[in-house]
């Protein structure tokens, strides 16, 4: 069962109080030693070992596992009256010093005619302000602005600067150029730059209208700075954990402010605030390893190190982290890895052989299908076309029989063209970019010649080193075919240039015409353009269309080589024009 931090803190506080009562009179000198009083691991108090050789750390060894640590520490016995500002750090887990507790504040309290508090606002100061350098003389002020609403019945405002905002608070705080202004007004309700008063150049001086209070009035001082930064400021400098002091000021609100109005508090401040009494630090889930818990006492008003103590903590490593266990595991794992590599390599070669056999069988079957289609279906279609031509010659021109024979011939020629495309797509002999280039060139020349359009080809000489699947070839060709049909139907072009190139690991098949073009942004996309875009997207590529009215059109079909093409051999690619 975990021991709450508050229980540990109470134990240390009682020990410290008993040591103070036993002393004849409180020690007035600064702390020169701090103690780590108790340590709890997973809720159980531990017995600390002797310091390590050479004088230094106490030691604590803990069994293997992940543990919670609670450290209780504080000033050494006999240093009750004056304490250093305590900070702690757990080397191995912490990268910086920490501290807990300590609070000073500037307070605004509103009172009614009976003297009762009807509202208040605390402006807290914890830790170090921005620009704090360890003491007032070396630090810089920062501006602070806070809004406060006046409560009902308020006739008086009491301002206090207090050094004892929390138990065991030590440190220093200074306030300058304090001003309170109702929002929406130009005239301040209260303003003080602390340059008026009695004996202001001395620490025990008094700014006009301010009064000292608290258990130790020596804490309440006037801070003197070198010009031109500032001259005097209100300060509380507290190095005593048992005493506290405060500055007080009363400001009349009667007939000057109304309930519900908002007051804007403005002042400049600097502070370094910490705790000097018993403290507790907790750490969750500390793994195995070596650590050092360190506690340091610093003089609260100038950060001089007064003393430091430490505790060496070792959390044992579990069995599985020992050297011999790791060596045994390495040997065992090496054997398993060697056997697994041999087995995987053997299976990989078997799968590779099976894959090659399957691929060779598939290519043989594709070759057979292409040959059968070409030899059987192609022959019959050719015969059908020839029969149509014979019939057309033997019947009177324009007769129904002549028209039917002409239609049969056209259908046969279209079927022959479609069959040629299927044979080309199925035949594994053309599964290269070179196969694509050759077929694209032949198709473009034949199609554009029938359309009465000149054709210029710019194709690489050798692309046989790059393989391309039948699916990719076929879909890319269909997109190319669609682009040629668009040119013939819509472009009004006299010349078309077909280019196949490689650029930055991309295969680019481009169709450029000199037609009248169109505005890509304004013209709606028809089925042809959408089909090309969809086919390229299915292949992982893109279709780019560049056109402008009167400037022709360029369609670029782009495929990423790394995803869709496989390099078979390395070769130099050169361009040629036809």
C-alpha positions in Angstrom: 0.0 0.0 0.0 1.4 3.4 -1.0 2.2 5.9 1.8 0.7 9.3 0.9 3.2 12.1 0.5 1.5 14.1 3.2 2.3 11.3 5.8 6.0 11.5 4.9 5.9 15.3 5.1 4.3 15.2 8.5 6.9 12.8 9.9 9.7 15.2 8.8 7.8 18.2 10.1 7.4 16.6 13.6 11.1 15.7 13.7 12.1 19.2 12.8 9.7 20.7 15.4 11.0 18.5 18.2 14.6 19.4 17.4 13.7 23.1 17.5 12.0 22.7 20.9 14.9 20.8 22.3 17.3 23.6 21.4 18.0 26.4 24.0 17.3 29.1 21.3 16.8 29.0 17.6 19.9 29.1 15.4 20.2 32.4 13.6 22.8 31.4 11.1 22.2 30.3 7.6 21.7 26.6 6.9 24.9 24.7 5.9 23.4 21.2 5.8 20.3 19.4 4.5 19.2 15.9 5.2 17.3 13.2 3.3 15.1 12.1 6.3 13.1 9.2 4.9 12.7 7.2 1.7 9.7 5.1 0.8 9.7 2.5 -2.0 6.3 1.4 -3.2 4.9 2.7 0.1 7.4 1.0 2.5 10.0 3.0 4.4 13.6 1.9 3.7 16.8 1.7 5.8 19.5 3.8 4.2 22.9 2.3 3.8 26.2 3.9 4.9 27.8 6.6 2.8 29.9 5.3 -0.1 33.8 5.3 0.3 35.3 8.7 0.0 32.4 10.4 1.9 29.5 11.3 -0.2 26.3 9.6 -0.9 24.1 7.6 1.3 23.1 4.4 -0.6 20.0 2.4 -1.2 19.6 -0.8 -3.2 16.2 -2.0 -4.4 15.2 -5.2 -6.0 14.4 -5.7 -9.6 11.2 -4.2 -11.0 9.5 -0.8 -11.7 9.0 1.1 -8.4 7.6 4.3 -6.9 10.0 6.4 -4.8 9.0 9.0 -2.3 11.8 11.1 -0.8 11.3 13.2 2.4 14.0 15.9 3.0 14.6 19.2 4.8 17.0 21.4 6.6 19.3 19.8 9.2 18.4 19.8 12.9 19.2 23.1 14.7 18.5 25.3 11.7 14.9 26.0 12.4 14.9 29.7 12.5 16.7 30.3 9.2 16.6 28.0 6.1 18.0 27.8 2.7 15.8 27.5 -0.4 15.6 23.8 -1.1 15.8 22.2 -4.5 16.0 18.6 -5.6 17.0 16.6 -8.6 17.0 12.8 -9.4 20.0 12.3 -11.7 19.2 9.7 -14.3 15.6 10.9 -14.7 15.7 14.7 -14.2 17.5 17.1 -16.5 17.0 20.2 -14.2 16.5 21.1 -10.6 13.0 21.1 -9.1 11.4 22.6 -6.0 8.0 22.4 -4.3 6.0 25.0 -2.3 6.7 28.6 -1.6 4.2 31.5 -2.3 4.4 35.3 -2.0 1.6 37.6 -3.1 0.2 41.0 -3.7 -3.3 41.1 -2.3 -6.2 43.5 -2.9 -9.1 43.2 -0.3 -12.3 45.2 -0.4 -14.0 46.2 2.9 -17.4 47.6 3.7 -18.3 50.3 6.3 -18.3 47.6 9.1 -14.8 46.6 8.2 -15.8 43.2 6.8 -14.2 41.8 3.7 -16.6 41.8 0.8 -14.2 40.7 -1.9 -10.5 40.1 -2.5 -8.0 39.1 -5.2 -4.6 37.5 -4.7 -1.8 38.0 -7.3 0.5 35.1 -6.6 4.3 34.9 -7.1 5.7 31.3 -7.3 9.1 30.2 -8.5 11.2 32.7 -10.4 9.9 35.7 -12.4 11.2 36.3 -15.9 14.5 38.0 -15.6 15.3 36.7 -12.1 19.1 36.3 -11.6 19.3 35.2 -8.0 19.0 38.5 -6.2 17.2 41.8 -6.6 20.3 43.9 -7.6 21.0 41.6 -10.6 17.4 41.0 -11.8 15.0 42.9 -13.9 11.4 43.9 -13.5 8.6 42.7 -15.6 5.3 44.5 -16.2 2.0 42.9 -14.9 -1.6 44.0 -15.6 -4.6 42.5 -13.8 -8.3 43.5 -13.9 -10.4 43.5 -10.7 -14.2 44.1 -10.4 -15.3 46.2 -7.4 -17.8 44.2 -5.3 -21.0 45.6 -3.8 -20.7 47.6 -0.6 -16.9 48.2 -1.0 -15.8 51.5 0.6 -12.2 50.8 1.2 -9.4 48.9 -0.6 -6.5 47.4 1.4 -3.3 46.5 -0.4 -0.8 44.1 1.1 2.5 42.7 -0.1 3.0 39.5 1.9 6.1 37.2 2.2 4.3 34.3 4.0 1.9 33.1 1.5 2.6 29.4 2.1 4.3 27.2 4.8 8.1 27.5 4.8 8.1 30.2 2.1 11.5 31.9 1.6 12.8 34.3 -1.0 12.4 37.8 -2.2 9.9 39.9 -4.0 9.9 43.6 -5.1 7.1 45.8 -6.5 7.4 49.2 -8.2 5.2 51.7 -10.0 2.0 50.4 -8.6 -1.1 52.1 -10.2 -4.8 51.4 -10.0 -7.0 53.0 -12.7 -10.8 52.5 -13.3 -11.3 51.2 -16.8 -12.6 54.1 -19.0 -11.0 56.8 -16.9 -7.8 58.7 -17.4 -7.2 59.7 -13.7 -5.8 56.9 -11.5 -7.5 55.9 -8.3 -4.1 55.2 -6.7 -0.5 55.6 -7.9 2.8 55.1 -6.1 6.3 55.0 -7.4 7.7 54.7 -3.8 9.9 57.8 -4.1 8.1 59.6 -1.3 8.5 58.7 2.4 11.0 58.6 5.3 14.6 57.3 5.1 14.0 55.6 1.7 17.7 55.0 1.1 17.8 52.7 4.1 16.3 49.2 4.3 14.1 50.1 7.2 12.7 53.2 5.6 9.0 53.7 5.0 7.2 54.9 1.8 4.5 57.4 2.4 1.2 55.8 3.5 2.6 52.3 3.9 2.8 50.3 7.1 4.7 47.3 8.3 3.1 44.2 9.7 3.7 40.4 10.3 5.7 38.4 12.7 9.1 39.6 11.5 9.2 43.3 10.5 12.8 43.0 9.3 11.5 41.1 6.3 9.7 44.2 5.2 12.2 46.5 3.5 12.7 49.3 0.9 14.8 48.1 -2.0 17.2 50.6 -3.4 18.4 50.4 -7.0 20.9 52.3 -9.1 19.5 54.9 -11.4 18.3 55.3 -14.1 16.4 51.9 -14.0 14.5 52.9 -10.8 15.4 54.2 -7.4 13.2 52.7 -4.7 10.8 49.7 -4.6 8.6 48.0 -2.1 10.2 44.7 -1.1 9.8 41.6 1.2 13.1 39.7 1.7 12.4 36.5 3.8 15.1 34.0 4.7 13.2 32.6 7.7 10.8 29.7 7.5 9.0 30.6 10.8 8.4 34.3 10.3 6.7 36.5 7.7 6.2 40.2 7.1 3.9 42.4 5.0 3.5 45.9 3.7 0.0 47.4 4.0 -1.8 50.4 2.5 -5.4 51.6 2.7 -7.2 53.4 -0.2 -10.6 55.0 0.3 -13.2 54.2 -2.3 -16.1 56.2 -0.8 -17.6 58.5 -3.4 -14.8 57.6 -5.8 -15.9 54.3 -7.4 -19.1 52.4 -7.9 -19.8 48.7 -7.5 -19.3 46.7 -10.7 -16.7 49.0 -12.1 -13.5 47.3 -13.3 -10.1 48.4 -11.9 -7.0 47.9 -13.8 -4.1 47.0 -11.5 -0.6 47.8 -13.1 2.8 47.3 -11.5 6.3 46.0 -12.2 7.6 43.0 -10.2 10.5 40.7 -9.8 10.7 37.7 -7.5 12.5 34.5 -6.6 10.2 32.4 -4.3 10.8 28.9 -2.9 10.4 26.7 0.2 12.9 26.1 3.0 11.1 23.6 5.2 10.4 19.8 5.0 9.5 18.7 1.5 8.5 15.5 -0.3 9.3 14.5 -3.9 7.7 11.5 -5.6 8.7 9.6 -8.7 6.5 7.0 -10.4 7.6 3.9 -12.4 11.3 4.1 -11.9 13.0 1.3 -13.9 16.2 -0.6 -13.2 19.4 1.4 -13.2 21.7 3.7 -11.1 20.4 7.1 -9.9 21.4 9.8 -7.5 18.8 11.8 -5.6 20.3 15.2 -4.7 19.1 18.0 -2.4 20.6 21.5 -2.4 20.1 24.4 -0.1 20.6 27.9 -1.5 20.5 31.2 0.4 17.1 32.6 -0.6 18.3 36.1 -1.3 21.4 35.6 -3.5 21.3 31.9 -4.6 24.6 31.0 -2.8 24.8 27.3 -2.3 24.9 26.6 1.4 24.9 22.8 1.4 24.0 19.7 -0.6 23.4 16.0 0.2 22.7 13.1 -2.0 21.5 9.5 -2.0 22.8 6.8 -4.4 19.9 4.6 -5.6 20.4 1.3 -7.4 17.4 -0.6 -8.8 18.6 -4.1 -9.6 18.3 -5.5 -13.1 16.0 -8.4 -13.7 17.4 -11.8 -14.4 16.8 -11.5 -18.1 19.1 -8.4 -18.2 22.1 -10.3 -16.8 25.2 -10.8 -19.0 25.2 -14.6 -19.0 21.5 -14.7 -19.8 22.0 -12.3 -22.7 24.9 -14.5 -23.9 22.8 -17.6 -23.8 20.0 -15.8 -25.6 22.5 -14.6 -28.3 23.7 -18.2 -28.9 20.2 -19.6 -29.0 18.9 -16.8 -31.3 21.9 -17.2 -33.6 21.1 -20.9 -34.0 17.5 -20.2 -34.7 18.3 -17.4 -37.1 20.8 -19.6 -39.0 18.2 -22.4 -39.3 15.5 -19.9 -40.2 17.7 -18.3 -42.9 18.5 -21.7 -44.4 14.8 -22.6 -44.4 13.6 -19.3 -45.8 16.3 -19.3 -48.5 15.3 -22.8 -49.6 11.6 -21.9 -49.7 12.4 -18.7 -51.5 14.2 -20.5 -54.2 11.4 -23.1 -54.5 8.8 -20.3 -54.8 11.1 -18.5 -57.4 11.4 -21.7 -59.5 7.6 -22.3 -59.2 6.9 -18.7 -60.2 9.2 -18.9 -63.2 7.6 -22.1 -64.3 4.1 -20.6 -63.9 5.2 -17.5 -65.8 6.7 -19.5 -68.6 3.6 -21.6 -68.9 1.4 -18.4 -68.9 3.5 -16.9 -71.6 3.3 -20.1 -73.7 -0.5 -20.0 -73.3 -0.7 -16.4 -74.2 1.5 -17.0 -77.3 -0.8 -20.0 -78.3 -3.9 -17.9 -77.9 -2.5 -15.0 -79.9 -1.4 -17.4 -82.7 -4.7 -19.2 -82.8 -6.6 -15.9 -83.0 -4.4 -14.6 -85.7 -4.4 -17.8 -87.8 -8.0 -18.8 -87.4 -10.1 -15.8 -86.7 -7.8 -13.5 -88.7 -8.0 -15.8 -91.8 -11.8 -16.0 -91.6 -12.2 -12.2 -91.2 -9.9 -11.6 -94.2 -11.9 -14.2 -96.3 -15.1 -12.4 -95.2 -13.7 -9.0 -96.4 -12.6 -10.5 -99.7 -16.0 -12.1 -100.3 -17.7 -8.8 -99.6 -15.5 -7.1 -102.2 -16.3 -9.9 -104.8 -20.1 -9.6 -104.2 -19.8 -5.8 -104.4 -18.2 -6.1 -107.9 -20.7 -8.6 -109.2 -23.9 -6.7 -108.3 -25.2 -3.4 -109.7 -23.8 -0.4 -107.9 -26.2 1.2 -105.4 -28.3 -1.9 -105.1 -29.3 -3.2 -101.7 -26.9 -6.2 -102.3 -24.0 -3.8 -103.1 -24.7 -1.7 -100.0 -24.8 -4.9 -97.8 -21.6 -6.2 -99.4 -19.9 -2.8 -98.7 -21.1 -2.9 -95.1 -19.8 -6.5 -94.7 -16.4 -5.4 -96.0 -16.2 -2.4 -93.6 -17.2 -4.5 -90.7 -14.6 -7.1 -91.6 -11.9 -4.5 -91.8 -12.9 -3.0 -88.4 -12.9 -6.5 -86.9 -9.5 -7.2 -88.3 -8.2 -4.0 -86.8 -9.7 -4.9 -83.4 -8.4 -8.4 -83.6 -4.9 -7.0 -84.4 -5.1 -5.0 -81.2 -6.2 -8.0 -79.1 -3.4 -10.2 -80.6 -0.9 -7.4 -79.8 -2.2 -7.0 -76.2 -2.1 -10.8 -75.5 1.2 -11.7 -77.2 4.0 -11.7 -74.5 6.5 -11.0 -77.2 5.4 -7.3 -77.0 5.6 -7.0 -73.2 8.2 -4.2 -73.4 8.1 -0.5 -73.9 9.6 -1.2 -77.3 6.6 -3.3 -78.2 4.4 -0.4 -77.2 6.4 2.1 -79.2 6.3 0.0 -82.4 2.6 -0.6 -82.3 1.7 3.0 -81.3 3.7 4.2 -84.3 2.1 1.9 -86.8 -1.4 2.6 -85.5 -0.9 6.4 -85.5 0.4 6.4 -89.1 -2.4 4.2 -90.4 -5.2 6.0 -88.6 -4.0 9.5 -89.4 -3.4 8.7 -93.0 -7.0 7.6 -93.4 -8.1 10.8 -91.7 -5.9 12.9 -94.1 -3.6 14.2 -91.3 0.2 14.2 -91.5 1.9 12.2 -88.8 5.4 12.8 -87.3 6.9 10.3 -84.9 9.6 10.9 -82.3 10.3 7.5 -80.7 13.4 6.1 -78.9 15.4 3.5 -80.9 15.9 1.0 -78.1 13.4 0.5 -75.3 13.6 -3.3 -75.0 15.4 -3.1 -71.7 12.1 -2.1 -69.9 9.3 -4.6 -69.5 5.7 -3.7 -69.4 2.7 -5.8 -68.5 -0.1 -6.6 -71.0 -2.6 -4.8 -68.9 -0.5 -1.6 -68.7 0.2 -1.7 -72.5 -3.4 -2.2 -73.4 -4.8 0.5 -71.2 -2.1 3.0 -72.2 -2.8 2.2 -75.9 -6.6 2.7 -75.4 -6.0 6.1 -73.8 -3.6 7.0 -76.7 -6.2 5.8 -79.3 -8.8 8.0 -77.7 -6.6 11.0 -78.0 -6.1 10.3 -81.7 -9.8 10.0 -82.3 -10.4 13.3 -80.5 -7.9 14.9 -82.9 -9.6 13.5 -86.0 -13.1 14.4 -84.8 -12.7 17.8 -83.1 -9.2 19.4 -83.6 -9.4 20.4 -87.3 -5.6 19.6 -87.4 -3.4 19.2 -90.4 -0.4 17.6 -88.6 0.0 15.5 -85.4 3.3 14.8 -83.6 3.5 11.6 -81.5 6.4 11.5 -78.9 7.5 8.7 -76.5 10.1 9.7 -74.0 11.6 9.0 -70.5 11.9 11.9 -68.0 12.7 11.7 -64.3 11.7 8.0 -64.1 8.4 8.7 -65.9 7.3 7.3 -69.3 5.6 10.1 -71.3 3.5 9.4 -74.4 2.4 12.7 -75.9 0.1 13.6 -78.8 0.5 17.2 -80.1 -1.7 18.7 -82.9 -1.8 22.0 -84.7 -5.6 22.3 -84.6 -7.7 25.2 -83.4 -7.5 24.1 -79.7 -9.9 25.0 -76.9 -10.0 26.7 -73.5 -9.5 23.8 -71.0 -11.0 25.8 -68.1 -14.2 26.8 -70.0 -15.0 23.7 -72.1 -16.8 20.9 -70.3 -15.0 17.6 -70.3 -16.6 15.0 -72.5 -16.6 11.2 -72.3 -13.4 10.9 -74.3 -11.3 13.2 -71.9 -12.9 11.6 -68.9 -12.1 8.1 -70.2 -8.5 9.0 -70.7 -8.2 10.4 -67.2 -9.9 7.4 -65.7 -7.6 4.9 -67.5 -4.5 6.7 -66.5 -5.6 7.0 -62.9 -6.3 3.3 -62.8 -2.7 2.7 -63.8 -1.4 5.1 -61.2 -0.5 7.7 -63.8 -1.9 11.0 -65.0 -3.4 12.6 -68.1 -2.3 16.2 -68.7 -4.1 18.3 -71.3 -2.6 21.6 -72.5 -4.6 23.7 -75.0 -5.6 27.2 -75.9 -7.9 28.6 -78.6 -6.0 28.8 -81.9 -2.8 27.2 -80.4 -3.4 23.5 -80.8 -3.7 20.8 -78.1 -1.1 18.6 -76.4 -2.2 15.5 -74.5 0.5 13.9 -72.2 -0.1 10.4 -70.8 2.4 10.0 -67.9 3.3 6.7 -66.1 5.7 6.4 -63.1 8.3 3.9 -64.2 9.2 2.9 -60.6 5.6 1.5 -60.0 4.6 0.1 -63.3 7.7 -0.8 -65.3 10.5 -3.3 -64.5 14.0 -2.9 -65.8 15.4 -6.0 -67.5 18.7 -4.6 -68.7 20.6 -1.4 -68.9 20.7 0.3 -72.3 21.2 3.8 -73.8 18.0 5.4 -75.2 18.3 7.5 -78.3 15.7 9.4 -80.1 14.8 9.2 -83.8 12.2 11.1 -85.9 10.1 9.7 -88.8 
